Amino acid sequence: MRYTKWMAASLAAGVLLTGTVSAQTASAASSTTYSAAAASTTAAKAQKANFTVSDVNYSAAQYKSIVKAFAAFDGFETPYVPSRMITGDAFKKVAVSGDSVTFSFKYMKVSVSPRDDSYSYKGTTVTLPNSNNVKGKWYKVGKTDMLTFPLNDRFVTIYAPYHSLSKTKLEHVAVDVTRYQP
């Protein structure tokens, strides 16, 4: 990395971490062609999520099996489906387990249940990105981080069983679990 870019990035990191610009760093950075605002913008872009999400395209047969899975529950028939996934992921199958319907993807699992599986675990509350202030709870089951949040009269739990997706990626996908509309 060239010195000017390194200095701009280090200045931006200092501003992001402390909220202030130190005199030493500012004077060293004054010889660069980057302004503090440009450096801050560059660092912020680098810290943004480095991934994209894409639509989950279910086939007619897959939708039929999803509707059938939800129909197995009395009073819980309305299907909710993950509508977006991290680009590169792929829907594999849907299954009924206990009192939930679980969607298996290549890198993640999404369970929809009438009960909150997280209530007995200690965890951290987060506000899901791009949501209407929806709160979720991160907790650990064994060594797996799981996120549970309410969705109407259901609870959605999302996790990466092989630790292949970060919490940030899972949070961005979580907000796109929606009611299935044929």
C-alpha positions as CSV (number, residue, x, y, z in Angstrom):
1,M,0.0,0.0,0.0
2,R,1.4,3.4,-0.9
3,Y,2.2,5.7,2.0
4,T,-0.5,8.3,1.1
5,K,-3.2,5.7,1.1
6,W,-1.9,4.1,4.3
7,M,-1.9,7.5,6.0
8,A,-5.4,8.3,4.9
9,A,-6.7,4.9,6.0
10,S,-5.0,5.2,9.4
11,L,-6.4,8.7,9.8
12,A,-9.9,7.5,9.0
13,A,-9.5,4.5,11.3
14,G,-8.5,6.9,14.1
15,V,-11.5,9.1,13.4
16,L,-13.9,6.2,13.4
17,L,-12.5,4.7,16.6
18,T,-12.1,7.8,18.7
19,G,-14.2,10.4,16.9
20,T,-11.3,12.9,16.9
21,V,-8.3,13.6,14.8
22,S,-5.0,13.7,16.7
23,A,-2.6,16.5,15.9
24,Q,0.3,14.2,15.1
25,T,-1.8,12.1,12.6
26,A,-3.4,15.3,11.1
27,S,-0.1,17.0,10.5
28,A,1.3,13.9,8.8
29,A,-1.8,13.5,6.7
30,S,-1.7,17.1,5.6
31,S,1.1,16.2,3.2
32,T,-1.2,13.7,1.5
33,T,-3.7,14.6,-1.3
34,Y,-6.6,13.1,0.6
35,S,-8.8,15.2,2.9
36,A,-10.0,13.7,6.2
37,A,-13.5,13.5,4.9
38,A,-12.4,11.6,1.8
39,A,-10.3,9.3,4.0
40,S,-13.2,8.7,6.3
41,T,-15.5,7.9,3.4
42,T,-12.9,5.5,2.0
43,A,-12.5,3.7,5.3
44,A,-16.2,3.6,5.9
45,K,-16.7,2.0,2.4
46,A,-14.0,-0.6,3.3
47,Q,-15.8,-1.4,6.5
48,K,-19.2,-1.9,4.9
49,A,-20.4,-5.4,4.3
50,N,-18.5,-7.0,1.6
51,F,-21.3,-9.2,0.2
52,T,-24.5,-9.1,-1.8
53,V,-27.8,-10.7,-1.3
54,S,-29.9,-12.2,-4.0
55,D,-33.5,-13.5,-4.3
56,V,-34.3,-17.1,-3.5
57,N,-36.1,-18.6,-6.5
58,Y,-38.2,-21.5,-5.4
59,S,-39.6,-23.9,-8.0
60,A,-43.3,-24.9,-8.1
61,A,-42.4,-28.2,-6.5
62,Q,-40.4,-26.5,-3.7
63,Y,-43.3,-24.2,-2.9
64,K,-45.6,-27.2,-2.8
65,S,-43.3,-28.9,-0.3
66,I,-43.1,-25.7,1.8
67,V,-46.9,-25.3,1.9
68,K,-47.2,-29.0,2.8
69,A,-44.6,-28.6,5.7
70,F,-46.6,-25.7,7.2
71,A,-49.9,-27.6,6.7
72,A,-48.6,-30.2,9.2
73,F,-49.3,-27.8,12.0
74,D,-52.8,-26.9,13.3
75,G,-53.1,-23.1,13.5
76,F,-49.7,-22.7,12.0
77,E,-50.5,-23.2,8.3
78,T,-49.5,-19.9,6.8
79,P,-46.1,-20.4,5.2
80,Y,-43.3,-17.9,5.8
81,V,-40.2,-18.2,3.5
82,P,-36.7,-16.8,3.3
83,S,-37.0,-14.6,0.3
84,R,-33.3,-13.5,0.1
85,M,-30.0,-15.2,0.6
86,I,-26.3,-14.4,0.4
87,T,-25.2,-14.5,-3.2
88,G,-23.7,-17.9,-3.8
89,D,-25.9,-19.7,-1.3
90,A,-28.5,-22.2,-2.5
91,F,-31.8,-23.6,-1.2
92,K,-31.6,-27.3,-0.6
93,K,-34.8,-28.5,1.2
94,V,-37.5,-27.8,3.7
95,A,-38.3,-30.1,6.6
96,V,-40.6,-30.4,9.6
97,S,-38.7,-30.9,12.9
98,G,-40.5,-30.8,16.2
99,D,-42.7,-27.8,16.1
100,S,-40.8,-25.9,13.4
101,V,-40.3,-25.7,9.7
102,T,-36.6,-25.6,8.8
103,F,-35.2,-24.3,5.5
104,S,-31.8,-25.7,4.7
105,F,-29.5,-23.8,2.5
106,K,-25.9,-24.5,1.5
107,Y,-24.5,-22.1,4.1
108,M,-27.4,-21.5,6.5
109,K,-30.6,-22.8,8.1
110,V,-33.7,-20.8,8.8
111,S,-36.4,-22.2,11.2
112,V,-39.9,-20.8,11.6
113,S,-41.6,-21.8,14.9
114,P,-44.6,-20.7,17.0
115,R,-42.3,-20.5,20.0
116,D,-39.2,-18.5,21.0
117,D,-36.3,-21.0,21.3
118,S,-34.0,-18.3,22.6
119,Y,-35.8,-17.4,25.9
120,S,-33.7,-19.7,28.1
121,Y,-30.4,-18.5,26.7
122,K,-28.3,-15.5,27.7
123,G,-27.6,-13.3,24.7
124,T,-27.2,-10.0,23.0
125,T,-30.1,-8.0,21.7
126,V,-29.6,-6.3,18.3
127,T,-31.7,-4.3,15.9
128,L,-31.9,-5.9,12.5
129,P,-30.6,-3.8,9.6
130,N,-33.1,-2.5,7.1
131,S,-36.0,-3.4,9.3
132,N,-38.7,-1.4,11.1
133,N,-36.7,-1.5,14.4
134,V,-37.1,-5.3,14.7
135,K,-35.1,-6.6,17.6
136,G,-33.4,-10.0,17.5
137,K,-31.4,-11.9,20.1
138,W,-28.0,-13.5,19.4
139,Y,-27.2,-16.5,21.6
140,K,-25.0,-19.6,21.4
141,V,-26.1,-23.2,21.3
142,G,-23.0,-25.3,21.7
143,K,-20.5,-23.4,19.5
144,T,-23.1,-22.1,17.0
145,D,-24.3,-18.5,17.0
146,M,-28.1,-18.3,16.5
147,L,-30.3,-15.3,15.9
148,T,-34.0,-15.4,16.9
149,F,-36.5,-12.6,16.3
150,P,-40.3,-12.3,16.3
151,L,-42.2,-12.2,13.0
152,N,-45.9,-11.6,13.5
153,D,-47.1,-14.6,15.4
154,R,-44.0,-16.6,14.7
155,F,-40.3,-16.7,15.7
156,V,-37.6,-17.0,13.2
157,T,-34.2,-18.5,14.0
158,I,-31.3,-18.2,11.6
159,Y,-27.8,-19.7,11.9
160,A,-24.9,-21.0,9.9
161,P,-24.3,-24.5,11.2
162,Y,-20.8,-24.7,9.7
163,H,-19.9,-21.1,10.7
164,S,-19.7,-20.2,7.0
165,L,-21.6,-16.9,7.3
166,S,-20.9,-14.0,9.7
167,K,-23.4,-12.5,12.1
168,T,-23.6,-9.5,9.9
169,K,-24.5,-11.5,6.8
170,L,-27.1,-13.5,8.7
171,E,-28.7,-10.3,10.1
172,H,-29.0,-8.9,6.5
173,V,-30.7,-12.1,5.3
174,A,-33.0,-12.4,8.4
175,V,-35.0,-9.3,7.6
176,D,-36.2,-10.9,4.3
177,V,-38.2,-13.8,5.8
178,T,-41.7,-13.1,4.5
179,R,-45.2,-14.5,4.4
180,Y,-45.6,-16.6,1.3
181,Q,-48.1,-15.1,-1.2
182,P,-49.1,-17.5,-4.0
